[in-house]
Amino acid sequence: MNVDFVDYEDIGMLHPITRAYINNDPKIQSLFQYGPSAKGLKEAIDNRNKFPVDRSLLVKQLREQYAGSESKNVNEALDELGQDNCFTVVTGHQLCLFTGPLYFIYKIFSAINLARDLRELYPEKRFVPVYWMATEDHDFDEINHFHLEGKTIRWNKESNSAVGRLNLDGMDQVIQEVQDHLGDSLHACQAWEPFVQAYQQGKNLADATRKLVHALFPHDGLICVDGDDRELKRVFIPAIEKELFEQVSENSVQSTLETWKELGYKEQVGGRELNLFYLTDELRNRIVKTETGFQVVGTDIHFTDSEIREEYTNYPERFSPNVLLRPVYQEMILPNLAYIGGGAEVAYWLQLKSTFESLNVFYPVVLLRNSFAFLNDKEVRKMNQLQLSATEIFQSADELLKLKVQEDSDSEPFFEDKKKEIQSLFAEINQKLSAVDSNLGKSTKAAEVDQLNRMDSLLKKLIRTEKKQAHVTQERIAAVKALLEPDGKVQERYWNILQLLMIFGWPLMVELRKHSDVLDFRLKLMYP
C-alpha cells in the first residue's frame, strides 16, 4: 500500500496541549517528567528500577488470569516480566464489542512496535507490550456496539457494574446479526472466525476480549492485564488510603490545572473530591466523603473512617479507580516505561504528574498512538481528479468545494482587478475633492469602503452560485469525505477492523505493523 504522511498541525487535529507536547513546547515542560522522544525513553529506562514493583506477584496473578490458555509467546513474556531487566510499554482501552473503533487496533500496534524497537536499541534488556483491559469500566453504553458498513450492531444486555465480569448471554444473536448483514461477502473475510471463537469460548467479556486480542496479535509477546484482581489491588491500598483521607488526586490535579489555566489551556478531565468507585457484582458507584465518614452514591452503603479502613484492607478489590487514578494503579503494579494513548488521553495524563509525585509513583513517558486513514481505489481516483493533496482532503467539504471552485473560476481575480480600478478611481476623486475642502476627503473614503464592501458581497454571491453549479466536483468531494468521515465522524472512531479486513484482507495487518511508529507524530493516509 501507499502511504502519505500528514502533520496534525496542518489539519487541526488533537487537543492544543497535546500538539504543544509533541512539538516540544518548553512552556509545558513542568507538566511531564520524560519527553516523547528516544531520549525521554532512555531516561525512563535509566530511572524505572528506582521505583520497584512486586514482579513475582504480578507474574503469579497474570498466570492465574490466563489460567491455562497461555501460548508459547505469552509464557515467554511472563517469564521475562519476572526479571529485573524487563520493562513494559502499555496501552489501554475499553472492552469494546468486536474491538469497537479502529483505533483500538492502532493502539495495540503502537505498543507492540515500540517494544520491538526498544529491544533492537537495548538488546541487553527485555520489553513487553501490554494491553491494559478496562475491565472495571461500567459505561456499558459506550462499548456495547460497533459499526459495520453503515449498520450499528448492538449487544442488547443490561449492565450496572464492571463490564469485564459480564457473562456473554446474547452474544450468539450478535454473531448471527453480523453474518446476516454481511452474507456471502463474509466468506472473503478470513478474520471472521477468530471473532466467533473468542466470544463463543470466552467465560466473560474480559476473557473473550483477551482471546480475541491474542487471535489478532498472535506472535508479538503481548500481555493483556486485567486490573480487576484482588491481589493486585492490594498493591494499590496505599493510594486508596491517601485518596480517601487526604484527597491526594484532587489537590494535585487542581494545582496542575492552575498551571494549565495560566498557559491558556482548558482542563481535559475534571477531578472530584474522591476519585474512587465502590465496586461489586451489582454496582460501581462513586464514593463521597460525608460528615460521619463515607457514602456510596445511590445506595445505603456507608462507612465510618475505621470501617472503611477495614473494608479496603480486607476487600481491596471493592475499590476501583476512576480515570484519574487508574494510571496510578497501572504504574504501581507494572514495571512500565511508557503509556500510549490517543490525543485526549495524552492531554489528561498531562494533568497527573503531581499526583504521581504525591504518591511516590513512577510517572512514565506519555506517547501519542498512531493514527491512520484509508482510501480505496475509487476514492483515490476522485482525489486525483480533484488534484487534492493528502493535507487538503482533511478540510471540511465546504472548504474543499470553495477551494476547487476558486481554482476553476476567474471570478476572484476578476473582482480583484475591478476593486483596484475602483480604488484608483476614488483616489482621483479624493484628490479633486480634497483640493476644494479637506473634509470632503473623509466622505470619499466612506464611499470607497462602501463600494468595496458591495463588491465583496457580490463576489460571495457569485462563488455561492458557482458552488451550486459545480455538481461533479461536489459529488467527488462528498464521496471522498464520506469515506474519511463516515456518519460525520473521524474514520478511526467509527469503522471497525472487520470493515477494513473485508476490503484489504490480512495484508492490512502487515501494513499497520510496518507503519506504526509512536515517535513519528504524523497521521498516515493509506491507499492502494
C-alpha positions, 0 to 999 in steps of 0.5 A: 500500500501507499502511504502519505504522511500528514502533520496534525498541525496542518489539519487541526487535529488533537487537543492544543496541549497535546500538539504543544507536547509533541512539538516540544513546547518548553512552556509545558515542560513542568507538566511531564517528567520524560519527553516523547522522544528516544531520549525521554525513553532512555531516561525512563529506562535509566530511572524505572528500577528506582521505583520497584514493583512486586514482579513475582506477584504480578507474574503469579496473578497474570498466570492465574488470569490466563489460567491455562490458555497461555501460548508459547509467546505469552509464557515467554513474556511472563517469564521475562516480566519476572526479571529485573531487566524487563520493562513494559510499554502499555496501552489501554482501552475499553472492552469494546464489542468486536474491538469497537473503533479502529483505533483500538487496533492502532493502539495495540500496534503502537505498543507492540512496535515500540517494544520491538524497537526498544529491544533492537536499541537495548538488546541487553534488556527485555520489553513487553507490550501490554494491553491494559483491559478496562475491565472495571469500566461500567459505561456499558453504553459506550462499548456495547456496539460497533459499526459495520458498513453503515449498520450499528450492531448492538449487544442488547444486555443490561449492565450496572457494574464492571463490564469485564465480569459480564457473562456473554448471554446474547452474544450468539444473536450478535454473531448471527446479526453480523453474518446476516448483514454481511452474507456471502461477502463474509466468506472473503473475510478470513478474520471472521472466525477468530471473532466467533471463537473468542466470544463463543469460548470466552467465560466473560467479556474480559476473557473473550476480549483477551482471546480475541486480542491474542487471535489478532496479535498472535506472535508479538509477546503481548500481555493483556492485564486485567486490573480487576484482581484482588491481589493486585489491588492490594498493591494499590491500598496505599493510594486508596488510603491517601485518596480517601483521607487526604484527597491526594488526586484532587489537590494535585490535579487542581494545582496542575490545572492552575498551571494549565489555566495560566498557559491558556489551556482548558482542563481535559478531565475534571477531578472530584473530591474522591476519585474512587468507585465502590465496586461489586457484582451489582454496582460501581458507584462513586464514593463521597466523603460525608460528615460521619465518614463515607457514602456510596452514591445511590445506595445505603452503603456507608462507612465510618473512617475505621470501617472503611479502613477495614473494608479496603484492607480486607476487600481491596478489590471493592475499590476501583479507580476512576480515570484519574487514578487508574494510571496510578494503579497501572504504574504501581503494579507494572514495571512500565516505561511508557503509556500510549494513548490517543490525543485526549488521553495524552492531554489528561495524563498531562494533568497527573504528574503531581499526583504521581509525585504525591504518591511516590509513583513512577510517572512514565513517558506519555506517547501519542498512538498512531493514527491512520486513514484509508482510501480505496481505489475509487476514492483515490481516483476522485482525489486525483481528479480533484488534484487534492493533496493528502493535507487538503482532503482533511478540510471540511467539504465546504472548504474543499468545494470553495477551494476547487471552485476558486481554482476553476473560476476567474471570478476572484481575480476578476473582482480583484482587478475591478476593486483596484480600478475602483480604488484608483478611481476614488483616489482621483476623486479624493484628490479633486475633492480634497483640493476644494475642502479637506473634509470632503476627503473623509466622505470619499473614503466612506464611499470607497469602503462602501463600494468595496464592501458591495463588491465583496458581497457580490463576489460571495454571491457569485462563488455561492452560485458557482458552488451550486453549479459545480455538481461533479466536483461536489459529488467527488468531494462528498464521496471522498469525505464520506469515506474519511468521515463516515456518519460525520465522524473521524474514520478511526472512531467509527469503522471497525477492523472487520470493515477494513479486513473485508476490503484489504484482507490480512495484508492490512495487518502487515501494513499497520505493523510496518507503519506504526511508529509512536515517535513519528507524530504524523497521521498516515493516509493509506491507499492502494 
